[in-house]
Amino acid sequence: MTDRRRLSTVDLLTWAVVLGYRDQQQRAGIRILLLPLPPCPACNARVLDGTASWVRDIGREEVTISMRPCGHNHWVPLRAVEELQDHVVAMLGGLEYRMLTTAEIAREAHARLDQDATGPEQCPPGVHSIFDPCPGDCGKPVDDEPPTDRIPLDDLTSDQLDALYDQLAAAEAALVRVHHLAAAIHAGAPWLSNHSETAARIRAAIAGPTTTED
């Protein structure tokens, strides 16, 4: 497929962050379970491989991303990439402290670029809630009131609080198991070549309580 389509600014920011984070993962020695690539903007097909290439000629400086297996190619002028560097650096820095899915990265890209267009006091509705920080650091929550389905902690019974603490403890234990499993994967566990066993170990690490780092 030889036709090329220009990436939108939001898609460009999403792809730049995902490709940048995947590069960081690979340099850290992670070879499997990389952050999935975004879907193809042209056909919404799953992308298994997205290769970025740069062209720097007189009067032509651009970046092309070739997506496989759908075969669509997308391009942007290099200056568009440079204009987004502050956002890319900030989002990649944030991924050092919290793990986002590809879809969540795309939503943050939308939020940041929408905010650039509307200004710091006019974040689009639904971008963030009173309980969540604004992805663009505008400091102003969109929702004036908390959701009505949330019960204040002071109104919970002791049994409800105990149940919440049990859920929190279970979540923390699952996180520890997942960290142990990630360390085993990083160290090159002998079962890595068996995708079914690897997937089973990941599910077991989440569900627990069996040990999965052997």
N, C-alpha and C positions, 0 to 999 in steps of 0.2 A: 504494500500500500504506500503510494508515494505522496498523496496529498497531505498537507500540513495544516493544522488549525492553531490559532493563537490561543494560549492559555489566558483565562481571566486572572485578574490580580489575586482573587481569593484562592483559586486553584494553584496559582504559582506559589503563594505563601505556604499553603498546605503541603505541596510537594517538596518545597525547599526544606521545610522543617522535618518532614518524614525521612527524606533522603539523607539529610544531615544527621539525624538521630540514628538511622540504620548504619551510617558510616562510623559513628561513635561506637555503636554496639560491636561492629566487626573489628574495629581497632582494639576494643577491650577483650577480644577473643571469643565473642559470642557468634556462633555460626548458624544456629537454629533458633526458632521461635523469635525471629526478628519482628519488629513492628510492621504489620502488614502495610502494603502500599495502598494508596487511595484508588478507587475505581477510575476507569478511563472517563474523562470528562465528555468525550464524544458519544460513547455508547453505553456507559455505566457498567461495562464488563469488568470482571475481576482481573486485576493486573498482577501477574506473577513476576514480571521483570520490567523495571523501568530504568533505562540507561540515559543519563544526561551527557550531552556533548556540547562543546563550545566552539564557535567559529569566530575568529578575529581576523577580518580582512579590512582593507581600506573601504570605508563606507558601509561595512556590514559587520556588526558585532551582535551575536545572538546566541541563545541557548536552545537546544532541541532536546526534548524528552521522547524517546521511542518506547512505546508500550507494547508488551507482549503478554498474551498471544493475540490480542485483537488486531495489532499491527498499526494502530493510529499513532501518528507523530504530531507532537505539539511544540510550538516554539514561542519565545518571547525575546524582545530585544534585551541585550545585556544590561542596559540602563535600568530596566524594570526590576531586574534582580537586585541591582545595587541600591535602588530606592527602598527595598524591603529589608535591607540588612539589619536595621535596628530591631524590627519585629522578629526576624529569624533568630538573632542572637538572644533576645529576651525569652523567646519561646523555648529554645534549646536549653537555656539556663534553667528555666522552670522544670524541664524534664529531668534535671538532676535530683529534684526533691519529690516529684510526684509522677506516677506513671499514668499517661493518658492513652486512650485508644485513638486509632486513626480518625474515627468519627468525631471524637472530642477535640482533636487538634483542628479539624476542619471547622468546627463550631467556634473555636477560639479565633481562628483566622477571620471568620466572618465578623465576629464581635470587634476585633481590633480594627479592621478596615472600615466597618460601618461607623465606628467611633471616630476614626480619622475624618470621615465625611461629615458627621453630624456635630462633632465637638464633644468635649468631655462632660458636658451637662445634659446630653441628650442621647444616652444609650438606647438602642432600639428595644422595644418591649420583648421580654422573654429571654434577653441575653443572660441576665443573672438575677438572682433573688436576694432578698434581704439577708439570707444566711450564707451567701456565697460571694467571694470577692469578684469585682468586675475584672474581666480579662484584660481590659485596657487601663486599669487603675484610675478610673474616673472618680472613684470614691463616693458615688451616688447610687444607691440601690434603686432598681426599677420598681419593685413592689413596695407599696407603702405599708402593707400589713402582712404578717406572716400567714402561711397557709392555714386554713381553718381546721385541717385534719391533723394538725400537730397539737399534742397536749403538753402544756407547760410541765416541767419536771416537778414543780411544787404540788401539782394536782394529781400526781401518780400515787397509787397505793404502794405499800411495801412489796407486795407480790409482783406488781408491774415493774418496780425498780429492780428487784432481784432478777426478773426475766431479762431485763435490759443488760444488767451486768453479766449474766450468763452468756448472752449473745455477743457482748463485747469480748469476753474472755475466749469464746470459741473463735471469733474472728482473729484475735491476736495470735492464738495457737496455730490457726491455719496459715497466717502470714509467716510465722516462724518456719513451719514445714515447707512452705513454698521457697523461702530463702535457702533452706538446706538443700532442696532439690535443685535450685538454680546453681548453687555452689558445685553440686555433683555434675551437673551438665557442663559447667564451665571447666571442670577438671577432666572432662572427657570420659564420663562413665561408660562402661562396656556395653550397656544396653541402648546407647544412643542410636545405633543403626537400625534398631527395631522400632519403627514409628508407632506401632500399636502399643508396645510396652511403654514407650515414652509418654504417649497420651494417657495411658492408664495410670502411670505414676503421677502425672500432673493432676489428674482428677482426684486421685487418692490423697495428694498433698492438700488439696482444697477441702475435701470432705473429711479426711482424717478418720481415726487417730493413728493409723499405721505409719511406721517409719519408712520414708521413701528415698533416703539419701544413699542407700547401699550401692 
